[in-house]
Amino acid sequence: MDALLLARMQFAANISFHILFPTITIALGWTLLFMRLRWLRTQDTAWLVAYRFWTKVFALSFALGVVSGIVMSFQFGTNWPGFMERVGNIAGPLLGYEVLTAFFLEATFLGIMLYGHGRVSERVHLLATFLVAFGTTMSAFWILSLNSWMHTPVGYEIRDGVFFPTDWFAIVFNPSFPYRLAHVLLASGLTVAFLLAGVSAWQVLRGKANRSTPRTMRLGLTMGAILIPLQILAGDLHGLNTLEHQPAKVAAMEGIWQTERGAPLLLFAIPDDEARTNHAAIGIPKGASLILKHDPDGELRGLDSFRNAQGEFNHPPVAPIFYAFRVMVGIGMAMLLLGWGGLWLLKRRGWQVERLPRPLLWALAGMSFSGWVATLAGWYVTEIGRQPYLVYGVLTTAEAASSVPSPLIALTLALYVTVYLALIVAYIGVVRYMAEKPESALLPEPLVPDRPLPAPVGSGRSVEGAR
């Protein structure tokens, strides 16, 4: 493998690992705020147990996200020096805004959220939880603004090969940013929804359910049932935006080799890049044209129409985009089925999780980290679909790559992948270990049914521990 391909693989490995944890913390921060408010409003200890458990999951996810983010940032200098040399005037400030307005906010108030309950007033602790949640969302805002600009660059000029900003508002709110931001935030919400439901199902299956399990299961399924239709709508709008600005990516997603009217929606196929055709194709006639053009006879550009000045084909590789897109959509359909079906069954069983059918519990447990798979699949569609460009249409990936020898990149790639796989296994193992611990480990001190919790400092009253 040449150095360019290895450098791309190394960055893909780093960002694939890193993105897993912000995908959890973005929505989990707001979920924790909801649990905190429910505890204050109802004084139901089940919400306090849930809050304390998921705060630990948040802290674990935050720590791994920070570590992997630092490693990823090093690669801008080692593997992609041309990126910051050419685009640093735009990328640098956006990354700086993310650190100043988001990361510092999260890191500062996370300590209060983790260790302040009972040491600061309820109002201060609630405020800390809100600021952590707000910080995670602001972090996503700035990172996605930069990433979206790389896909739909506007508001700049190039002088001597270097990009200079001319309109910061246009840069931040570039044409694909609103759709990408909505898509990612909803993906985070769905990831957390099925993590909540999956961990709750696992607790029931293992006989480790506690008083928070029914609340968490109901919350997770409700989130999933509400968010998945919104995600389908956001995905459709994002697809239409991508068709406008990156038609080659859409052609690869749908496996359209030649421009045609009434293009079918392929449910399955084996794309052949060399023969430039699909094998064993199974599709819905005119489905792709209907979805993308809202016209069953609408015309969609084929991959053969994308060529460079030399007449060579100039589009992303088809197979990885084609397959990844179907993985993402397939998981979305499974979420739709389990979200609505699970919530309906839970309501029919009187909101008693122990009465849910075991096959459903196993299905939900198996979907615990399905949001990760869907997020990675969607991310691969987005990033591989931008190739051969780093900044779409104006800066190629090859122009930004370093001259580090291939063997050195291969060695560090192997080390990264080994460590990351071990950390993912450890992370899942720790979440499972915490889920099976008794609820007494999650409370300030062991509760008995009629024993109240100690009054938090500054609260002015005791907090009753309800059943």
C-alpha positions in Angstrom: 0.0 0.0 0.0 1.2 3.5 -0.7 1.6 6.1 1.9 -1.5 8.1 0.9 -3.8 5.1 1.3 -2.2 4.1 4.7 -2.5 7.7 5.9 -6.2 7.7 5.0 -6.7 4.4 6.7 -4.9 5.6 9.9 -7.0 8.8 10.1 -10.1 6.7 9.4 -9.2 4.3 12.3 -8.7 7.2 14.6 -11.8 9.1 13.8 -13.9 5.9 13.7 -12.8 5.3 17.3 -13.2 8.9 18.4 -16.7 9.5 17.0 -18.1 6.6 19.0 -17.9 8.5 22.3 -19.2 12.0 21.3 -22.1 10.1 19.6 -23.0 9.0 23.2 -22.1 12.1 25.2 -24.0 14.6 23.0 -27.4 13.2 23.6 -26.6 11.6 27.0 -25.9 15.0 28.4 -29.5 16.1 27.7 -30.8 12.8 28.9 -29.1 13.3 32.2 -30.6 16.7 32.5 -34.0 15.2 32.0 -33.4 12.5 34.6 -32.2 15.2 37.0 -35.3 17.3 36.5 -37.5 14.2 37.0 -35.7 13.5 40.3 -36.3 17.0 41.5 -39.9 17.1 40.4 -41.0 13.7 41.7 -38.5 12.8 44.4 -38.6 9.3 42.9 -35.4 7.6 43.9 -35.5 5.6 40.7 -34.6 8.7 38.7 -31.7 9.4 41.1 -30.4 5.8 40.6 -30.7 6.2 36.8 -29.0 9.6 36.9 -26.0 8.4 38.9 -25.5 5.3 36.7 -25.6 7.1 33.4 -23.4 9.9 34.8 -20.7 7.3 35.2 -21.3 6.1 31.6 -21.1 9.8 30.5 -17.8 10.3 32.3 -16.3 7.1 30.9 -17.3 8.1 27.3 -16.1 11.7 27.8 -12.6 10.4 28.9 -12.2 8.1 25.9 -13.4 10.8 23.6 -10.9 13.3 24.9 -8.0 10.9 24.7 -8.8 9.8 21.1 -9.4 13.4 20.1 -6.0 14.5 21.1 -4.4 11.6 19.2 -6.4 12.5 16.1 -5.4 16.1 16.2 -1.7 15.1 16.1 -2.3 13.6 12.7 -3.0 17.0 11.2 0.7 17.7 11.6 2.1 14.2 11.0 0.1 12.8 8.1 -1.8 15.9 6.7 0.4 19.0 7.0 -0.9 20.3 3.7 -4.3 20.6 5.2 -3.4 23.1 7.8 -0.9 24.9 5.5 -3.6 25.4 2.9 -6.8 25.6 5.0 -5.5 26.6 8.4 -6.9 30.1 8.2 -10.4 28.6 8.3 -10.0 25.3 10.1 -7.8 26.7 12.9 -10.4 29.3 14.2 -13.3 26.8 14.0 -11.3 24.2 16.0 -10.3 27.0 18.4 -13.9 28.0 18.9 -14.8 24.4 19.7 -12.2 24.2 22.4 -13.0 27.6 23.9 -16.8 27.5 23.8 -17.5 23.8 24.2 -14.6 21.6 25.5 -13.7 23.9 28.4 -17.3 24.2 29.4 -17.7 20.4 29.5 -14.5 19.8 31.3 -15.1 22.5 33.9 -18.6 21.6 35.0 -18.2 17.8 34.5 -16.4 17.7 37.9 -19.3 19.4 39.6 -21.8 17.0 37.9 -19.8 14.0 38.9 -18.8 14.8 42.5 -21.0 17.8 43.5 -24.3 16.1 44.4 -24.7 16.6 48.1 -21.8 19.1 48.2 -23.4 22.0 46.3 -27.0 23.1 46.1 -29.5 21.3 43.9 -29.8 24.4 41.7 -26.0 24.6 41.2 -25.8 20.9 40.4 -28.7 21.2 37.9 -27.0 24.1 36.3 -23.7 22.1 36.0 -25.6 19.3 34.3 -27.2 21.8 31.8 -23.8 23.4 31.0 -22.2 20.0 30.4 -25.1 19.1 28.0 -24.9 22.5 26.3 -21.1 22.1 25.9 -21.4 18.8 24.2 -23.8 20.2 21.7 -21.7 23.3 21.0 -18.7 21.0 20.4 -20.8 19.1 17.8 -21.8 22.5 16.3 -18.3 23.7 15.6 -16.8 20.4 14.5 -19.7 19.8 12.1 -19.5 23.3 10.8 -15.9 22.7 9.8 -16.6 19.3 8.4 -19.6 20.6 6.4 -17.6 23.4 5.0 -15.1 20.9 3.7 -18.0 19.3 1.8 -19.6 22.5 0.6 -16.9 25.2 0.8 -18.1 28.8 0.5 -17.0 32.2 1.9 -13.3 32.0 1.0 -10.8 33.1 -1.5 -7.5 31.5 -2.5 -4.3 33.5 -2.7 -1.0 31.7 -3.7 -2.7 28.4 -2.9 -3.8 29.4 0.6 -7.4 29.7 1.7 -8.5 33.0 3.3 -11.9 33.6 4.8 -14.1 36.4 3.3 -17.4 35.7 5.0 -17.4 33.9 8.3 -21.2 33.6 8.5 -21.2 31.8 5.1 -18.4 29.6 6.3 -20.0 28.6 9.6 -23.5 28.2 8.1 -22.5 26.6 4.8 -25.1 25.0 2.6 -24.8 21.4 4.0 -24.3 22.4 7.7 -28.0 22.5 8.9 -28.8 19.1 7.4 -25.6 17.5 8.7 -26.0 19.0 12.2 -29.6 17.7 12.4 -28.7 14.3 11.1 -25.8 13.9 13.6 -27.8 15.2 16.6 -30.6 12.8 15.9 -28.2 10.0 15.4 -26.7 10.7 18.8 -30.2 10.7 20.3 -31.0 7.3 18.7 -27.6 5.9 19.8 -28.4 6.8 23.4 -32.1 5.7 23.1 -31.1 2.1 22.2 -28.2 2.1 24.7 -30.7 3.0 27.5 -33.2 0.3 26.3 -30.5 -2.3 25.6 -28.8 -2.0 29.0 -32.2 -2.1 30.7 -33.1 -5.2 28.8 -29.7 -6.8 29.8 -30.4 -6.0 33.4 -33.7 -7.8 33.2 -32.3 -10.8 31.4 -29.5 -11.1 34.0 -31.8 -10.7 36.9 -30.1 -7.4 37.9 -33.0 -5.0 37.3 -33.4 -2.3 39.9 -36.0 0.4 40.5 -34.6 2.6 37.7 -34.8 -0.1 35.1 -38.4 0.4 34.1 -38.0 4.2 33.9 -34.9 3.8 31.8 -36.4 1.3 29.4 -39.5 3.4 28.9 -37.4 6.5 28.4 -35.2 4.7 25.8 -38.0 3.3 23.8 -39.9 6.6 23.9 -36.9 8.4 22.6 -36.4 5.8 19.9 -40.0 5.9 18.8 -40.0 9.7 18.6 -36.6 10.3 17.0 -36.5 7.6 14.3 -39.2 9.2 12.1 -37.5 12.6 12.5 -34.2 11.0 11.5 -35.8 9.5 8.4 -37.1 13.0 7.4 -33.7 14.6 8.2 -32.0 11.9 6.1 -34.2 12.5 3.2 -33.6 16.3 3.3 -29.8 15.6 3.7 -29.9 13.3 0.7 -31.5 16.0 -1.4 -28.9 18.5 -0.3 -26.2 16.1 -1.1 -27.7 15.5 -4.6 -27.5 19.2 -5.2 -23.9 19.7 -4.0 -22.2 16.3 -4.4 -24.1 14.3 -7.0 -21.3 11.9 -7.5 -21.7 10.7 -3.9 -25.4 10.1 -4.4 -24.7 8.2 -7.6 -22.3 5.9 -5.7 -24.8 5.5 -2.8 -27.4 4.3 -5.3 -25.1 2.4 -7.6 -26.1 4.4 -10.7 -23.4 4.0 -13.3 -25.1 5.6 -16.3 -27.4 8.6 -16.3 -30.9 7.4 -16.5 -34.5 8.3 -15.9 -36.6 6.3 -13.5 -33.6 4.9 -11.7 -34.4 1.9 -9.5 -33.9 1.9 -5.7 -31.4 -1.0 -5.3 -32.1 -3.0 -2.1 -29.1 -5.3 -2.8 -26.4 -5.4 -5.5 -22.7 -6.2 -5.9 -21.1 -3.1 -7.4 -18.2 -3.9 -9.8 -15.9 -0.9 -10.1 -13.8 -2.5 -12.9 -16.7 -3.6 -15.1 -18.7 -0.4 -14.0 -21.9 -2.3 -13.4 -23.9 -4.0 -10.7 -24.3 -7.8 -10.3 -27.2 -9.6 -8.7 -29.2 -6.4 -8.4 -32.5 -6.5 -6.6 -34.4 -3.2 -6.6 -37.7 -1.3 -6.7 -38.3 0.1 -10.1 -38.1 3.9 -10.3 -37.6 4.1 -6.5 -34.4 6.1 -6.5 -35.8 8.7 -8.9 -39.0 8.9 -6.8 -37.1 9.5 -3.5 -34.4 11.8 -4.9 -36.4 13.7 -7.5 -39.9 13.2 -6.1 -40.7 12.1 -9.6 -40.7 8.4 -10.7 -39.3 9.4 -14.1 -36.8 11.9 -12.8 -33.3 11.9 -14.3 -30.3 11.0 -12.1 -26.7 11.5 -13.2 -24.6 8.4 -13.5 -21.0 7.9 -12.3 -19.8 7.8 -15.9 -20.6 11.5 -16.3 -18.0 12.5 -13.6 -14.6 13.0 -15.3 -11.7 15.3 -14.7 -10.0 17.6 -17.3 -8.0 14.6 -18.7 -11.2 12.6 -19.3 -10.5 10.2 -16.5 -13.3 9.1 -14.1 -13.4 11.4 -11.1 -15.7 9.9 -8.5 -15.4 8.1 -5.1 -15.1 4.3 -4.9 -18.6 2.8 -5.2 -18.6 -0.4 -3.2 -17.8 0.9 0.3 -20.3 3.8 0.0 -23.0 1.5 -1.5 -22.7 -1.1 1.3 -22.3 1.4 4.1 -25.4 3.3 3.1 -27.5 0.1 3.2 -26.1 -0.8 6.6 -27.1 2.6 8.0 -30.6 2.4 6.5 -31.0 -1.2 7.6 -30.2 -0.4 11.2 -32.6 2.6 11.0 -35.4 0.3 9.9 -34.6 -2.1 12.8 -34.7 0.8 15.2 -38.1 1.9 13.8 -39.5 -1.6 14.2 -38.1 -2.2 17.7 -38.8 1.4 18.9 -42.5 1.4 18.0 -43.0 -2.3 18.7 -41.2 -2.3 22.0 -43.0 0.8 23.3 -46.4 -0.7 22.3 -45.6 -4.0 24.0 -44.3 -2.3 27.1 -47.5 -0.2 27.4 -49.6 -3.3 26.9 -47.7 -5.1 29.7 -48.4 -2.2 32.1 -45.0 -0.7 31.8 -43.5 -3.8 33.6 -40.3 -4.7 31.9 -40.2 -8.1 33.5 -43.3 -9.0 31.5 -41.7 -8.2 28.1 -41.1 -11.3 25.9 -37.6 -12.6 26.2 -37.0 -12.5 22.4 -37.7 -8.8 22.5 -35.4 -8.3 25.5 -32.6 -10.1 23.7 -33.2 -8.1 20.5 -33.0 -4.8 22.5 -29.9 -6.0 24.3 -28.3 -6.9 21.0 -29.2 -3.4 19.7 -27.4 -1.7 22.6 -24.6 -0.4 20.5 -26.4 -0.4 17.1 -26.2 3.4 17.1 -22.4 3.1 16.8 -22.6 0.8 13.8 -25.2 3.1 12.0 -23.1 6.2 12.9 -19.9 4.7 11.5 -21.7 3.5 8.3 -23.1 7.0 7.8 -19.8 8.6 8.5 -18.1 6.3 5.9 -20.7 7.3 3.3 -20.0 11.0 4.0 -16.2 10.9 4.1 -15.4 8.3 1.5 -18.1 9.9 -0.7 -16.0 13.2 -0.7 -13.0 11.5 -2.3 -10.8 12.3 -4.1 -11.1 15.7 -2.4 -10.3 16.8 1.1 -12.1 20.2 0.5 -14.6 19.3 -2.1 -13.8 20.4 -5.6 -10.7 22.6 -4.6 -8.2 20.6 -2.6 -7.5 16.9 -3.2 -6.5 14.5 -0.5 -3.2 13.7 -2.2 -2.2 17.4 -2.1 -2.5 17.6 1.7 -0.7 14.3 2.5 2.8 14.2 4.1 5.9 12.3 2.9 6.1 10.0 5.8 7.4 6.6 4.6 4.8 3.8 4.2 6.3 1.4 6.8 6.2 4.0 9.6 2.5 4.7 8.9 1.7 1.0 8.7 3.4 0.4 12.0 1.5 3.1 13.9 -1.7 2.1 12.1 -1.4 -1.4 13.5 -0.6 -0.1 17.0 -3.6 2.3 16.9 -6.0 -0.4 15.8 -4.8 -2.9 18.4 -5.1 -0.4 21.2 -8.5 0.9 20.0 -10.0 -2.6 19.7 -8.8 -3.3 23.3 -10.3 -0.1 24.5 -13.7 -0.8 22.9 -13.9 -4.2 24.4 -12.9 -2.7 27.8 -15.5 0.0 27.5 -18.3 -2.4 26.7 -17.1 -4.6 29.6 -17.1 -1.8 32.1 -20.6 -0.7 31.1 -21.8 -4.2 31.5 -20.1 -4.5 34.9 -21.6 -1.2 36.1 -25.1 -2.3 34.8 -25.0 -5.4 37.0 -24.0 -3.7 40.2 -26.6 -3.2 42.9 -28.4 0.1 43.0 -27.0 0.8 46.5 -23.6 1.5 44.9 -25.2 4.3 43.0 -26.7 6.2 45.9 -25.0 8.6 48.4 -25.6 6.0 51.1 -27.6 2.8 51.1 -31.4 3.4 51.1 -34.0 1.5 52.9 -37.7 2.0 51.9 -38.5 4.6 54.6 -35.1 6.2 55.0 -34.7 9.7 53.5 -31.7 10.8 51.6 -29.6 13.4 53.4 -30.5 17.0 52.4 -28.1 18.4 49.8 -26.0 21.3 51.0 -27.9 24.5 50.5 -31.2 22.8 49.7 -32.9 23.9 52.9 -35.0 20.7 53.1 -34.6 17.0 53.2 -35.1 14.9 50.1 -37.4 12.0 50.6 -36.3 8.7 49.1 -39.4 7.4 47.4 -39.9 3.9 46.4 
